[in-house]
Each structure stands twice: as structure tokens, then as C-alpha cells.
Amino acid sequence: MNASAWPDLSNLPGEMHMTHPGFGSAIEFGSPFTFEKTVERPYEAISNAGMKLFATIDQAANARDAGLSMPSTVVLIYGKAEGRTPITLISPRSALDLPLHVLVREDADHRTIVGFRPIVPTPETSDVPAALAGRLEPAQKLLVKAIES
């Protein structure tokens, strides 16, 4: 994988880190807001950017329904057909990673953590040019800005 395809983390929140450098890694950072407020902020940013929120998966609620417990955990699936469709047409396999996902969770210390997989290297594994995949990167940065401000 081309190392230059990874996002420049120097301008992102100081607590941001990559979980496992390499394919399949995620970027995570702490939110200064409560869990509930952190989940609300991306909704507004997604809507204001003309993107669509396709699904909200409340994994903690699903766990409760199954008689299990886990900390608050929500996955938001979002995007815009104009960004995703050209990539999926080149490589239908990329649909396994698109639309974009963002994870909002509470850790054991009740801190709110936000995570996502950087989109640029993901389609490279599906033979999608980095420049085309890079068109989706602003959608991820938008959510980072919504949560840090």
C-alpha cells in the first residue's frame, strides 16, 4: 500500500491515533462532548454537507435486546451517491467499505471515542485509484471538524 495515501494527521485533534498502522487500521480520537452530543454533531454536519445518513446502528441497544450489555456504541453509515458510485463502478468489491462509516463509542472510563477507517487506502486494495478514493476524504474530515469544534 502506498504510504502517501494515508491522511496527514498533523492538523487533526491531538489525541488522534491510528489503531494498527496498515490495511484495516482505524483512526480514533476522543470527543470533548458527551456520547449523546457526539452522536448528534455528525448528523448535522452530514445534512449540511448534502450527504445522506443511510443508517444508525445502535449496537448497545441491540446487545440489550439480546440480553447482553456493552458500553454505548453507535455506527453511522453516511455518504453521497456522487462520491461513492464512480468507485463502486470501477470495483464492485469496494461496496464492502462504502458508504462511509463512523463509530462513536464509550470506553471503560466513560470517555467518548470516535473512530473511522481512512478511506483513501481502502479502495486501493480493490484497484481503485487513490485520486478517485481521495474524493471521499473530505467527508471524513467534515465529521472530525464537527466533533472537535
C-alpha positions, 0 to 999 in steps of 0.5 A, spaced: 500 500 500 502 506 498 504 510 504 502 517 501 495 515 501 494 515 508 491 522 511 496 527 514 494 527 521 498 533 523 492 538 523 487 533 526 485 533 534 491 531 538 489 525 541 488 522 534 491 515 533 491 510 528 489 503 531 494 498 527 498 502 522 496 498 515 490 495 511 484 495 516 487 500 521 482 505 524 483 512 526 480 514 533 480 520 537 476 522 543 470 527 543 470 533 548 462 532 548 458 527 551 456 520 547 449 523 546 452 530 543 457 526 539 452 522 536 448 528 534 454 533 531 455 528 525 448 528 523 448 535 522 454 536 519 452 530 514 445 534 512 449 540 511 454 537 507 448 534 502 450 527 504 445 522 506 445 518 513 443 511 510 443 508 517 444 508 525 446 502 528 445 502 535 449 496 537 448 497 545 441 497 544 441 491 540 446 487 545 440 489 550 435 486 546 439 480 546 440 480 553 447 482 553 450 489 555 456 493 552 458 500 553 454 505 548 456 504 541 453 507 535 455 506 527 453 511 522 453 509 515 453 516 511 455 518 504 453 521 497 451 517 491 456 522 487 462 520 491 461 513 492 458 510 485 464 512 480 468 507 485 463 502 486 463 502 478 470 501 477 470 495 483 464 492 485 468 489 491 469 496 494 461 496 496 464 492 502 467 499 505 462 504 502 458 508 504 462 511 509 462 509 516 463 512 523 463 509 530 462 513 536 463 509 542 464 509 550 470 506 553 471 503 560 472 510 563 466 513 560 470 517 555 467 518 548 471 515 542 470 516 535 473 512 530 473 511 522 477 507 517 481 512 512 478 511 506 483 513 501 487 506 502 481 502 502 479 502 495 486 501 493 486 494 495 480 493 490 484 497 484 481 503 485 485 509 484 487 513 490 485 520 486 478 517 485 478 514 493 481 521 495 474 524 493 471 521 499 476 524 504 473 530 505 467 527 508 471 524 513 474 530 515 467 534 515 465 529 521 472 530 525 471 538 524 464 537 527 466 533 533 472 537 535 469 544 534 
